[in-house]
Every structure is written in structure tokens, then in C-alpha cells.
Amino acid sequence: MNNQLCILDIETTGFKPEDSEILELYILKVVDNEIIDEFYSLFNTKQKIENSHIHGITNEKVKDSPYFEEKSLEIREFVEGSVLVGHNIDYFDLKFLNHYLDQPLDNKTIDTVLLSRAKLSDKIKNHKLITIAEYFNVSIPTHSAKDDVITTFEIYKKLSSIQ
């Protein structure tokens, strides 16, 4: 069994990869619940950022950052051989990553939304990251990729411990 996880989160300019771009990516590499490495980057965009009010990332903030394509190989190598963990990873993050990476990822995934639905079902009003974080009394997500990865990792550990 593979015990290497990469917990990740992205921030984007919109909701669909076809007409939006990735602005920020944070990945924590974890083995046996111990953090062993991390990847972080902001990314410059070809389009104007119109949703800074959500994540606080502005055109000014990313102007000296690399474009996503420039980091594609590094990202793929970083997550190679890992199980990818994320909140709504299957329906959001992975769609963006596979759209923008030079080759799609074929890693197994663990989506904490699905894990939460399976383990908590109707114990909480919804399965948003903030709702689960409040339920478990862990750090609250902020729409910063780093903060949200830390929250997702804490939630993943709590959910995994439920029999």
C-alpha cells in the first residue's frame, strides 16, 4: 500500500479550466502523517484576475511569477508515486491540473468531500471545507492554497481515524 500522500489545493481565476487559469498551487508531501516536503508557487496569468476578492491574489502579486506551463514537469515529478488528497479534488483541482499540465496525472485520489460524506453523512449541514473544519475544531480555511491544504490535511487525519 502506498503511504505517500500529496495534499494539494489550487486557487484559480474561475470555475472552468477552459476559460480560467491556475493562480496558486500548494502541495504538502506526507509519509505516515509526517510532512516530508512541500511545493509552492504563484503563477502569472495571461488573463486579468477578476476574482481577487475571493483569494486575495492580484495581477500585481503574480506579475513576477512563472507561468504554470514552466512548472509543469516539476509538479508532475513532485507528485509522482503519491496518492493525491484534496477537498473536491476529483471535480475541481484535478480537472484544472490535468487541463494545464503537459501530461495528465494518473495518481489515485482521495477526495475529502467524499470521505466526509461517507464518515459524517448527516452529522453536519454540508460538506464544505469550513463546515468540516468547524466540526472538528481545526484551523479554518481562508481561500489561500497553503491554509486550505493545512486544513484539508487536519480534516483528512480526523476523517481517517473514524472507523
DASUL-V974086 format. One record per run of one state. SS is the DSSP state (h for helix, s for strand, l for the rest). FROM is the first residue (numbers start at 1). TO is the last residue. If there is no record, write none. Layout:
ss-><SS	SS>
from-><FROM	FROM>
to-><TO	TO>
This chain:
ss-><l	s	l	h	l	s	l	s	l	s	l	h	l	h	l	s	h	l	s	l	h	l	s	h	l	h	l	h	l>
from-><1	4	13	17	20	22	32	34	43	44	45	52	56	59	63	67	68	80	83	87	89	101	109	112	124	129	137	145	161>
to-><3	12	16	19	21	31	33	42	43	44	51	55	58	62	66	67	79	82	86	88	100	108	111	123	128	136	144	160	163>
